[in-house]
Amino acid sequence: MGMWASLDAMWEMPAEKRIFGAVLLFSWTVYLWESFLAQRQRRIYKTTTHVPPELGQIMDSETFEKSRLYQLDKSTFSFWSGLYSEIEGTLILLFGGIPYLWRLSGRFCGYAGFGPEYEITQSLVFLLLATLFSALTGLPWSLYNTFVIEEKHGFNQQTLGFFMKDAVKKFVVTQCILLPVSSLLLYIIKIGGDYFFIYAWLFTLVVSLVLVTIYADYIAPLFDKFTPLPEGKLKQEIEVMAKSIDFPLTKVYVVEGSKRSSHSNAYFYGFFKNKRIVLFDTLLEEYSVLNKDILEESGMEPRKDGEGDSEEIKAKVKNKKQGCKNEEVLAVLGHELGHWKLGHTVKNIIISQMNSFLCFFLFAVLIGRKELFAAFGFHTSQPTLIGLLIIFQFIFSPYNEVLSFCLTVLSRRFEFQADAFAKKLGKAKDLYSALIKLNKDNLGFPVSDWLFSMWHYSHPPLLERLQALENSKQD
């Protein structure tokens, strides 16, 4: 009877209190669920101290132990940073942090001669202060992650000065994009009439396509150095492979990712007949600065044919930090181009835009509900930006969790299909060895709790991908 009485009492509360309570309850429920999953995976890291028999041929005990300790440290860090984030968010809601920041923004606008009628101006000040607060509170965690965890395990390549300069630059660039886009979106919502959600969705669609188009050409070079891949065998083979599947390749770049981290990556971008491929220098064995550093530190340089080298030099070459041979790089690109050829990129864009349209439609339905604003401390005003924040971030939380899980499942399916595409290109053997190398370079731990993996891994676990490739490796 006591439980039912409590439930009856809750439903007798004012609507705004029920909404506020439901938001907090769901937030902590998700946090506890994530903590439960993380604890299951952390138990795997702690108890799996020897290479399982099925991994004996693809991973040595030293690398296995390094990856186990790295992932354990990352998991512990994630626990504490996640707990802090949850407590911080709860305190902000309980003590009225959002309405306080809105009033503070209004006072700043008042000092500049802008009254309450300048809602968009006040909204931009609110966004600036909110993102500044987020950047400052997140800075200690980012510093610890970079200069303690990543440094400890050999991934960090940044100095403190470079890190801080990079952080300031990212904040400035973010504001240069966020504030103009937000002001136009708010303006469209205000003048759009009954069908404003259609215009708002079309605007965000255009903005996303423009940003994807200009990112690698104008935004990414602000942070990293991009250089064309020099003429040579690798470039020729990339062009041949792209032509064989009708991929409209125009340029191939190498990005200097090694100045920030030794993690590696590759991607393509561009629309229609203007596609570019970007390779991280850490992915390319021949371009890896870190590989050269290993030998330069000892004052030794290996012969290209390997003949006449001492056992010490051979050992250092064999255990180079990272990178793939040209054939393996081509296999990785074959996988990436498979995403394009199989329409995965277009499908993801369509899903994203369908979701965006649905969210704007539901926003249009809910924006007039005063109890939603009252639940978060806005009893006398209903600012559009606050409505977007409340509805998209808090009210849609359950929907976003379900959608995220579904997209994770879909992503894993796409990854298997892209691997299968690379097999059809005759790259199975090289992709097999590349996946092992990349897992070693990034210290990925190949043993996963099934529930944690199902919920979080957008890419299939290493062993599953290798097993799928095993039957089709080329001799």
N, C-alpha and C positions, 0 to 999 in steps of 0.2 A: 504493500500500500504506500509505503514511504516513497518509493521510486516513482510511482504513478502520480503521487501528489506533487512531487518536484517537477515532473513534466508538465502537469496541469498548470502549476505556478508559472513555469517558463512561458507557456503559451498565453498566459494572462498578462504578461509584461507588454509594455508599449512596443510597437513594431520596430522602432529604431534600436531598442535594447536587444530585441531578438536577433536583428540583423548583425549588430555589433558582436554579440555573443557567439553567433554562428560562425562569423569570420574568424574570430580568435580560436574557437574550437577546431575548425577545419585546419587552420594554419598549424596548430600544435599536433593535430592528428597526422598530418603529412610529415611533419618533422620527426615524430616518433616512428612512423613507418620507415622513413629514410634511415633513421638511426638503427632500427632493427635490421634492415638490409645490410647496412654498413658493418654492423657487428658480426653478422654471419660471414661476410667477406673477410673481415679482420681476423676471425677465427681461422680461416683458411690460410692467411698469411702467417699466422703464428704457429700453426701445427704442421703445415706442409713444408718441412725443412730439407727434404731430399727430393731429387728429381724423380718423378714418377716413371715407371718402366716405359710407358708409351711415349715419353718425351726424351728418353735416353739418347736417341739418335739425332736429335735436333737441338739439344741444349746441354751445355756443360754445367757441372755443379757450381763453378765459380760465378758464372753469369746468373744462374738460377738464384743463388744466395743474394747477389747484388740486387736483382730485381725484386726479390721478396722483401728485403730491407727497405728499398726505395718505396715500394707500394705501401708498406706498413707505415712508414713515416708520413706519406701523403694521406693515408686514411686517418691517422691520428690528427693531423693538421686539419683535415676536412671536418672531423668531429667537433673540434674546439671552435673553428671559425663558423661552422654552421650553428652551434649553440649560441655563440655571441650574436650572430645575425638574427636568430629567432628571438632572443631576449631583447635585443635592440628594437626590432620591429614591434614587439608586444608593448614595450615601454612607450614607444612613440604613439601608439594607438591609445593606450590607457591614459596617458597624460596630455592628450590633445596636441601632439606635435604637429600634425598637419594643419589644423586651423591656426595654431600659433604662427607657423611659418607663413601662412597666407596673410595674417594680420601684419606680420613683420614686413612682408613684401609690399603691402599697402602703405606702410609708413615710409618705406624707402621711396616709393613712387610719389607720396605726398611731399617729401623733401624736394623732389625734382619738379614739383608743380603739376603732377598728374593725379586727378581725383579718382574716386571709385568708378566713374563712368569709363575709365580707361582699363577695362578688364583684361584685355589682351596684353597690355604693357605689364600689368601686375602679374599676369600668368608667366610672362617671360622672366621676370625677376624671381618669381617662385621657383621656376625650373632651374635657374642659375644657382640659387641658394641651395636647393635640394641636391643638385648634382655635385656642388662643392662640398656639402656636408658628407655625401656618400663617398666622394674621393678621399676626403681627409680621414674619415673613420675606417676606410678600407686600406689606407696606405700602410699602417703597421703590419697588417696581415700579408699584404703584397710584398713588403720588404722581407718579412720572415720567410715567406715561401721562396723568394728568389735567392736571398743571400744566406739562408740557413739550409733549407731542404734541397733546392736545386744545386746550390754550391757544394753541399756535402756529398752529393751523388754525381758530381762532375758535369752537370748540364749548364750551369750558369756561366756566361761569358761576359757579363756586363760589369762595369764599374758602378759605384754608387752615383757618381756624377752623371754618367750616361743614363742610368735608371731614372734619376730625378728629372733630367732634361726631357727624357722620353715621356714621362708621366705628365709634365706640364704641357708638352706639345700635344699629347693625346687629348688632354682636357680642353685646350684651346680649339683644336680641330673639331672636337665633338660639339662644342658650343656654336661654332660657326655653321654647323649643319643643323643641330637640334633647334636652335632658337628661330631661325627663319622658317624652317619647315613647320614648326609648331605654331608660329604666328599665322601662317597661311592656312593651316588646318583649322585652327580656331575660328578664323575669319569665314572660311567656307561653311563651317557648321552654323555660324550665326546668321549668315545671309541665305543659306540654302533652302529655307522653307521646309515643307513637309518631306521633301525627298533629299534632305541634306546628306543622308547616309550614303546615297549613291554617289554624290559628288565627292564626299570625303573619301570613299573607297577608291574612286577613280584617281583622286589626287595622290593617295598613298601608293597606288599601283605605279603611277608615273614616276614618283620619287624613288621607289625601290628599283625600278628599271634603270633610271638615270644613275643612281649610286652604284649599281652593279657594273654599269658601263664605264664609269669614270674612276672607279676605286683603284684599280691596278695601275692606271695611267697617271693619275693626278694625286690620289690620297696616299696610297701605299708608299710611293717614292719619297714622301715626306719623312718616312721612318726608316726605310731600308733602301739600299742601293740595288738597282736593277740594271743588268747589263745583258746585251744580246749574247746568246750562246755562240761561241766562236765557230767558224766554219771547220768542219771536220767530219769524221765518221759518225759520231753520235748524232749530230744535227741532220746529216743526210739520212740516217736510218729513221729518225723521228719523222722527217718529211715524207719518206716513202711509206711508212706505216699510216700516217695521217691520210695520205692520198689514197691508200688502198681501201679505206673505209669512207672516203668522201668527206673527211673532216676538213673544213675550210680554214686551214692553219695559215696565219699570216706572219707571226713572229714567235720565237722561242727565247725566253729570258731566263737568266740565272739570278736569283735574289740572294744577297749576302746576309743570310739568316744566322751565320755563325758568330756574328758580333753580338748577338743577343742570347742565343741558346744553341746547344748542339742537337736539339730535336730536329727531325727532318720532315719534309712535306713536298707535295707537288699538287698543282691544280691548273685548271684552264678557265678562261673567262671570255666574255664577249658575246655579242648577238649576231645572228644571221651569218654573213660571209666574212666576218672579221673576228676570228678566234685566235687567242694567244695561249701559249702554254708557259707556265712558270715553274721552274725547278729550284728548290732550295740547294745552295751549295753544299749543305750537309748531306744531301741525298746522293751527291755525285762523288764517287771515290776519288776521281782525278782532281776535283776542285776543292776537296775538303781541306780547309786551313788546319783543322785539328789533326788530321793525319800527318801533315807535313811537320807540325809542331812536335809530334811524338818522336820523329827521327832527328829533327834539328836540335832538340834538347840534349841528345846524346852525341851530336856532332857527326852523325852517320847518315849516309844516303845510299839506298839500295840500288843495285843495277837493275835495269829494266827487264833483263832476261832472268834475273835472279841467280845467275851462275857466279860463283866465286864469293858470294856473300857469306859472312860468318853466321853461325847458328843464332847469335844474339840479334843480328839484323833481321834474319828470316822470322824469328819469333815476334819481333816488333811489327813487321809487316803483316804477319798472320793475324795479330791481335790489334790491328788498327781500330781506332775508336769507332768510326762509322763510315757509311757510304756503301753504294752498290756499284757493281761493274756495269758497263754500258748495256749489256744484254739484260741485266736485271732492271735497270732504269727503264728500258723499253717495255719490259713486262709490266712494271708499275704503271707506266703511261697507257699501256694496253688496257689495263683495268679501268683507269680513269676515263679513257675515251669510250670504254664500254658503257659507262653511265650516260654519255652523250648519245651514242648510237642506239641504245635501248630506250631512249626517251625519259630516263630517270630525272634529268634536270627539268625538263618541261613538266613532267608529272608533279614534281615537288613545287614548282611555281604555281601550277593550277590549284593544288591542294592548299597552298599558302593563301592564295587570293580568294578561294572559296571560303576559307576560314575567316579571312579579313572582312569579307562582305557580310558574312553571318554575324560577326561581332559588332560591326557598325549598325546592322539592322536591329540587333537586340539592344544596343546602346540607345538607338532612337526610341525604342519601346520603353526603356527604363529611365531615361534622363529626366522625365517629368515627375518621378516619384520622390517627393520631398523627404520621405522617411529615410531614403538612402543617404541623403546629405546629412540629415539630422543624426543618423547613427554615427557619423564621423565628426560631429561637432559643428556642422554648418546649419544652424537653425533659421537664420534670417536671409541667407543668400545661397544661391546654387551656381557657383562658377562652373563654366563649361570644362575647364581643365581639370578641376577637382572631380567632376562627374566622370571624365575619362579615366582618371586615376582610380576612383572607387570601383567603377564597373569593370574595367579591363583587368585591374590587378587583384581586386578582392572578390567581387561578386562572381567573376568568371573563373575563379581558382579551381573549383572542382572539374569544370569542363576542360580547363587547360591541362590538368593532370592526366585526364583520360586521353586527351588528344596527344599529349607528349608520349604516352606509352604506345599508342597506336602507331605514331610516326617512328618510334624506335623499332617496333616489329617490322614495319615496312622497310626501313633503312637496312636492316639485316638481310631482308629478302633481296633488296637491290644489290647489296655487296656480293652475295653469292652469285647473282646473275652476272655482275661485272667480272667476277673471277672466271665464270664459265665462258664469257666473251673472250677474255684474254687467252683461255685455253684454245678456243677456235682459231685464234691468231697464231697458234703454235708456241705460246709463251708459258705453258704450264710449268715446265721445269724451272725456268728462270724466275717466274713469279713465286714458286715454292721456295727457292733459296732467298729471294728478295724479302719475303715475309719473315723468314727466320732472321735475316740480318737486321731488318728494321725493328723487329721485336727486341733483338739484343741491343741495338743502338739506343732504343728508347726505354730499355729496362722494363718492358712489359711483362707482367707475371702471367704465365700461361694456364694457371689453375684458377677456376672461378666457382663460386657458389652458384648453383643453378638459378636461384630466385633473384639474386643480385644481378646476375648476368642478364636474365630475361627482362628485368625492369630498366637497366641502365645502359647496356652495351648496344650502341647503334651499329657497331661492327661485330660480326661473329667472333667468338674466341679463336685464338690462333690455331688450336688443335683441330677445330671443326673445319676451318678453311683449308688446312693442310690435308686433312682426310679427303675433302672434296676434290682437291687437286691431285692427290696421290695416284688415282687410277688413270689419270690422263697425262702424266708427266712425259715429256718427249725424251727420247734417248739421244 
